Amino acid sequence: MITSEKKQAVIASLAGHKTDTGSAAVQVGIMTERIKELTEHLKVNKKDFAARRGLLQLVGQRKRLLQYIAAHDGQAYLDLIKKLGIRR
């Protein structure tokens, strides 16, 4: 589970304005942190299939949000994936 301090750091780095906590970019950043944590968990617990399913759902949801961002603002999409270190 992502800690609230890590979540606040992600929000602060990706927020468009002071009270922005739910924009698509912020949601993608939070999902990316959760995906990183689940990936580390699954390296240790290889047979945790419930966590694997949750990971695949998160990856799919993040993919859809990234497609939305790319459709609305291509440059913001490129900046976001570069900042988060996500492959295209």
N, C-alpha and C positions, 0 to 999 in steps of 0.2 A: 504494500500500500504506500502510495506517495505521501510524504510528510507535508504538513501544511507550510513549513518553511520553504521547502523545495517548490511547492506549488505557487507560493507568493513570489518567489524569485522568477519563476517562468512567466507569471502574469506581469510582473514589473518589466521584464525584458521585452515582451511582445505586445504590451497594451498600446492601443492607438491614442488613448487619452487617460486621464486620471482615474476615472471610474469604469474603465473597460475591463470586464472580467469574463465576458462571454462571446467575444467576437470569434470568428472562425479561426483566425491566426492563433489566438490564445488557446482555443480548444485543441488545435493541432499540437501546440507545444506541450500541453498537459498530457495529451495522449502519448506523445513521444516519450515523455519521462516514464509513464506507466508501462509502455512497451519495453523500455530498457530494463526496468525492474523485473517484469515478468520474464524477460529473456534470461536474465541472470538466475532467477528462481528455477527456470526449466533446465538450466545447465546442471544444477545440483539434483533436482527432482525430475528425472527423465520420464517417470511414469505418471506424472500428474496431468492426466488428460483433461480434467476440468479447467485447469489453468491454461492449457494449450488451446482449448476451445475459446476461452476468454481472450487470449492473445490474438487469435485469428479474427475474432469479431472486432477487436480494437483496431487491428491493422486495416480491415475493410472499412470501418467507419472513418478512420483517418484518411484513407485513400479517397473516399467520397467527398470529404471536406476539402481536400487538396484539389480535387477536380473542380469543385465549386469556386475556390479561390482563383484557380487558373482561368476559368471561364470569365470571371468578372474583372480580374486585373492580373495580367500575365507577369508584369514586373514584380508585383508584390509576391506572387507565387515563387518566382525565381529567388527573390531575396529571402523568403521564409525557408525554403529548402536549403539554401546555402547556410543560413544562420543555425538551423537545427541539425545540419549534417545528414540530411535524408537524400537518398538516391532518387533520381527522376523516375 
